[in-house]
Amino acid sequence: MMTPKTQTVVCSTTIALTIVVSLSLIPMKPDASAIVLGMMAVFIMVWNGTKLLAKRKSQDGDWVNSKVRHEILFAIILASLLLLGSISATLAKELEIFDRDLVKRIVGVNIGLMLVVLGNYMPKKLTGSCSTSCQSTDKARSVQRLLGWIFVLGGILYALAWIAFDLDQAGIAIMFSFPIAIGIVVIARIAYLRMSRVKPATEQSV
């Protein structure tokens, strides 16, 4: 997990790069640039607005190390990277570096990778303390791990579909990426539970 300082640097850098690329695209795609720049402005307002709100509510609160700040910046980084990849691919197409088909593939792979990152982050989220209920906390963490694996596998399959298939086929293949991921995770979970039950029974018989 990134430190608060590193997260601030990464967030600021991704926003700045996205803004620079969007400004470069204004002469060729003014509408797309305006949308992305507007979203960047919203991200900045959310970042600073939440900070001011947190300070007003709690003068003694540690905003820099707070869970809320971490999750807000993580969401902004994820969304900014997704927009940066898409807007960079669009700029490359307008400059005739990439063709239209390659841009679609890059955007699709970028979305898949963002899903993988999101899935990897899910199990690391705090689900609560054992002061309330250790059992409910363990169940919540188990659900988060399950969802994390689904997002990771789904993101990988999503990205692979854009790499391996023709564009027409990729559009159909991505529809099955998450159902397949859910099926794999559920089957693996059932197999694990059955093996866990068989092992104690074997040990008792011995």
Buried (B, 14 or more C-beta within 10 A) or exposed (E): EBEBEEBBEBBBEBBEBBBEBBEBBEEEBEEBBEBBBEBBEEBBEBBEEBBEEBEEEEEEEEBEEBEEBBEBBBBBBBBBBBBBBBBBBBBBBBEEEBEEEBBBBBBBBBBBBBBBBBBBBBBEBEBEEEEEEEEEBEEBBEEBBBBBBBBBBBBBBBBBBBEEBEEEEBBEBBEBBBEEBBEBBEEEBEEEEEEEEEEEEEEEEE
